[in-house]
Amino acid sequence: MTNCLILAAGEGKRLRPITDNCPKGLVSLLGKPLISHQINNLDALGIQNIAIVTGYKAEKFNTLNYETFHNEFYNKTNMVESLFAARLFLERTQSDIIISYGDIVYEKKNLNTVLKTNGDIVVMVDDGWLDLWSIRNENPLVDAETLKYGANGQIEELGKKPKSISEIEGQYTGLIKIPHNKIVDFISFYDQLDHSILYEGRTFKQMYMTTFLQLLINAGWMIMPAHVNHGWLEIDTFGDLKLYEKLSAEGKLDAFWKVNE
């Protein structure tokens, strides 16, 4: 049975004032916390062993009654350190693990695509990303990242700052699957990294998840895309939230993400 770890330590500074008293993962979208949207779809596909990595206002997650792991340095670190704050969860699992950022929502069909895709690591990639990025930003390149494929369809580059749309063959979404047979190697790879050097200009503790995935790619891991076309949202700013609520009121949000599906 697949497990899921939701990385929800973030403060969500760009979602203020909503996050003055609420962690980013519990921000409400269309009347329901972001994490609850995720949990509904996880439950629907039989994924019930769910844990949450907390940080900012960690106590707010207690009412959900899920196991939690705490990243006490949430304000100084990034997603990789949040992931390994739950090292025990990784080590004891007996099945595949879904890793999900706490500030996204996705449809059940997208999650199912991730579950059915094979690879050393699987990441959900939105082939239709430009539609969403174009309504979120005047210049889609402002907040997008590169993603390029190799000869066998594997991801060979991700997470860099693009200079043109042509460098983005899809968009990384923050939903990852680690197959059970790769978990020990995944942890070992992390343990063997040099803590004294910079990674894409950031310290080891501040490393981005895309940087970590790129290191795996460079070491020969097959990071495979689970291709989707829309069916998910990223909620990163107050503007994102207002935009999605506006689109929903106008009956236009379904083109990007259908709630409860």
LINPEBEL-V184115 format. One record per residue. RES is the residue in three letters. SS is DSSP state (alpha for helix, beta for strand, coil for the rest). PHI is phi in radians with two decimals (* if undefined). NEAR is the number of other ideal C-beta (glycine too) atoms within 10 Angstrom. Layout:
BEGIN
res = (RES;RES)
ss = (SS;SS)
phi = (PHI;PHI)
near = (NEAR;NEAR)
END
This chain:
BEGIN
res = (MET;THR;ASN;CYS;LEU;ILE;LEU;ALA;ALA;GLY;GLU;GLY;LYS;ARG;LEU;ARG;PRO;ILE;THR;ASP;ASN;CYS;PRO;LYS;GLY;LEU;VAL;SER;LEU;LEU;GLY;LYS;PRO;LEU;ILE;SER;HIS;GLN;ILE;ASN;ASN;LEU;ASP;ALA;LEU;GLY;ILE;GLN;ASN;ILE;ALA;ILE;VAL;THR;GLY;TYR;LYS;ALA;GLU;LYS;PHE;ASN;THR;LEU;ASN;TYR;GLU;THR;PHE;HIS;ASN;GLU;PHE;TYR;ASN;LYS;THR;ASN;MET;VAL;GLU;SER;LEU;PHE;ALA;ALA;ARG;LEU;PHE;LEU;GLU;ARG;THR;GLN;SER;ASP;ILE;ILE;ILE;SER;TYR;GLY;ASP;ILE;VAL;TYR;GLU;LYS;LYS;ASN;LEU;ASN;THR;VAL;LEU;LYS;THR;ASN;GLY;ASP;ILE;VAL;VAL;MET;VAL;ASP;ASP;GLY;TRP;LEU;ASP;LEU;TRP;SER;ILE;ARG;ASN;GLU;ASN;PRO;LEU;VAL;ASP;ALA;GLU;THR;LEU;LYS;TYR;GLY;ALA;ASN;GLY;GLN;ILE;GLU;GLU;LEU;GLY;LYS;LYS;PRO;LYS;SER;ILE;SER;GLU;ILE;GLU;GLY;GLN;TYR;THR;GLY;LEU;ILE;LYS;ILE;PRO;HIS;ASN;LYS;ILE;VAL;ASP;PHE;ILE;SER;PHE;TYR;ASP;GLN;LEU;ASP;HIS;SER;ILE;LEU;TYR;GLU;GLY;ARG;THR;PHE;LYS;GLN;MET;TYR;MET;THR;THR;PHE;LEU;GLN;LEU;LEU;ILE;ASN;ALA;GLY;TRP;MET;ILE;MET;PRO;ALA;HIS;VAL;ASN;HIS;GLY;TRP;LEU;GLU;ILE;ASP;THR;PHE;GLY;ASP;LEU;LYS;LEU;TYR;GLU;LYS;LEU;SER;ALA;GLU;GLY;LYS;LEU;ASP;ALA;PHE;TRP;LYS;VAL;ASN;GLU)
ss = (coil;coil;beta;beta;beta;beta;beta;beta;coil;coil;coil;coil;alpha;alpha;alpha;coil;coil;alpha;alpha;alpha;coil;coil;coil;alpha;alpha;alpha;coil;beta;beta;coil;coil;beta;beta;alpha;alpha;alpha;alpha;alpha;alpha;alpha;alpha;alpha;alpha;alpha;coil;coil;coil;coil;beta;beta;beta;beta;beta;beta;coil;coil;coil;alpha;alpha;alpha;alpha;alpha;alpha;alpha;coil;coil;beta;beta;beta;beta;coil;coil;coil;coil;coil;coil;coil;coil;alpha;alpha;alpha;alpha;alpha;alpha;alpha;coil;alpha;alpha;alpha;alpha;alpha;alpha;coil;coil;coil;coil;beta;beta;beta;beta;beta;coil;coil;beta;beta;beta;coil;alpha;alpha;alpha;alpha;alpha;alpha;alpha;alpha;alpha;coil;coil;coil;coil;beta;beta;beta;beta;beta;beta;coil;coil;alpha;alpha;alpha;alpha;alpha;alpha;alpha;alpha;coil;coil;coil;alpha;alpha;alpha;coil;coil;coil;coil;beta;beta;beta;coil;coil;coil;coil;beta;beta;beta;beta;beta;coil;coil;coil;coil;coil;coil;alpha;alpha;alpha;beta;coil;coil;beta;beta;beta;beta;beta;beta;beta;beta;coil;alpha;alpha;alpha;alpha;alpha;alpha;alpha;alpha;alpha;alpha;alpha;alpha;coil;coil;coil;coil;coil;coil;coil;beta;coil;coil;beta;coil;alpha;alpha;alpha;coil;coil;alpha;alpha;alpha;alpha;alpha;alpha;alpha;alpha;alpha;alpha;coil;coil;coil;coil;beta;beta;beta;beta;beta;beta;coil;coil;coil;beta;beta;beta;coil;coil;coil;alpha;alpha;alpha;alpha;alpha;alpha;alpha;alpha;alpha;alpha;alpha;alpha;coil;coil;coil;alpha;alpha;alpha;coil;coil;coil;coil;coil;coil)
phi = (*;-1.18;-1.85;-2.43;-2.09;-1.77;-1.59;-2.29;-1.45;-1.18;-1.45;1.24;-1.06;-1.41;-1.86;-1.15;-1.53;-1.02;-1.56;-1.04;-2.26;-2.59;-1.18;-0.97;-1.16;-1.82;-1.07;-1.51;-2.15;0.93;1.50;-2.49;-1.00;-0.92;-1.10;-1.16;-1.02;-1.12;-1.06;-1.00;-1.34;-1.08;-1.05;-1.09;-1.78;1.40;-1.68;-2.00;-1.51;-2.07;-2.28;-2.22;-1.61;-1.87;-2.74;-1.10;0.82;-0.99;-1.08;-1.16;-1.49;-1.06;-1.18;-1.36;1.09;-1.98;-1.08;-2.19;-2.21;-1.92;-1.66;-1.20;-1.83;-0.96;-1.46;-2.16;-2.18;-2.35;-1.05;-1.09;-1.23;-1.11;-1.02;-1.46;-1.16;-1.83;-0.93;-1.03;-1.10;-1.13;-1.20;-1.66;-1.18;-1.98;-2.67;-1.08;-2.17;-1.61;-1.92;-2.25;-1.14;-1.38;-1.90;-2.16;-2.28;-2.66;-1.41;-1.02;-1.11;-1.19;-1.06;-1.10;-1.11;-1.08;-1.07;-1.57;-1.54;-1.80;2.94;-1.08;-2.42;-2.09;-2.22;-1.28;-2.14;-1.60;-1.26;-1.76;-0.99;-1.12;-1.05;-1.23;-1.12;-1.24;-1.60;-1.51;-2.45;-1.04;-2.00;-0.99;-1.28;-1.00;-2.10;-1.63;-2.31;-1.17;-2.74;-2.28;-1.82;-1.64;-1.12;-1.80;1.46;-1.34;-1.37;-1.93;-2.66;-2.74;1.55;-1.52;-1.42;-1.38;-1.74;-2.69;-1.05;-1.10;-1.48;-2.08;-1.54;3.14;-2.14;-1.07;-2.05;1.60;-2.14;-2.29;-2.14;-1.92;-1.07;-0.99;-1.29;-1.95;-1.13;-1.05;-1.15;-1.08;-1.14;-1.08;-1.07;-1.05;-1.12;-1.54;-1.22;-1.34;-1.36;-1.63;-1.83;-1.61;-2.08;0.93;1.44;-2.10;-1.19;-0.91;-1.22;-1.83;-1.05;-1.32;-1.10;-1.10;-1.12;-1.09;-1.10;-1.13;-1.08;-1.11;-1.03;-1.08;-1.55;1.77;-1.24;-1.59;-1.60;-1.80;-1.46;-1.69;-1.29;-2.31;-2.27;1.19;1.41;-2.79;-2.45;-1.89;-2.00;-1.91;-2.34;-1.05;-1.11;-1.01;-1.07;-1.13;-1.08;-1.15;-1.17;-1.14;-1.07;-1.10;-1.08;-1.57;1.27;-1.95;-1.24;-1.01;-1.15;-1.93;-2.81;-1.79;-1.11;1.19;-2.20)
near = (10;20;22;24;25;28;28;30;29;25;17;25;11;13;22;11;8;14;20;10;9;18;28;25;32;21;20;14;19;15;7;14;21;25;25;15;21;25;20;14;19;21;12;13;14;9;21;13;17;20;19;26;28;28;25;19;18;19;9;16;22;10;8;17;7;16;13;18;21;16;25;12;14;22;12;11;20;21;23;22;21;27;25;17;23;23;13;11;20;20;10;9;18;9;12;20;24;23;23;27;23;28;22;22;25;26;20;17;12;24;27;15;20;23;16;10;16;10;19;18;20;25;25;27;25;26;13;16;24;15;14;21;20;11;16;20;15;7;9;19;15;10;14;20;18;19;24;15;15;12;6;8;12;16;27;15;17;24;17;16;11;15;9;8;12;9;16;21;17;22;24;23;23;20;25;24;25;23;16;13;9;19;18;11;14;19;15;9;15;18;9;8;14;8;7;7;8;11;18;15;7;12;14;16;13;17;21;16;22;21;19;22;20;20;16;19;19;10;10;7;19;17;19;20;24;22;15;24;12;19;21;21;26;21;22;18;17;16;12;22;19;10;18;23;14;11;17;16;10;8;8;12;18;12;13;20;23;13;17;11;13)
END
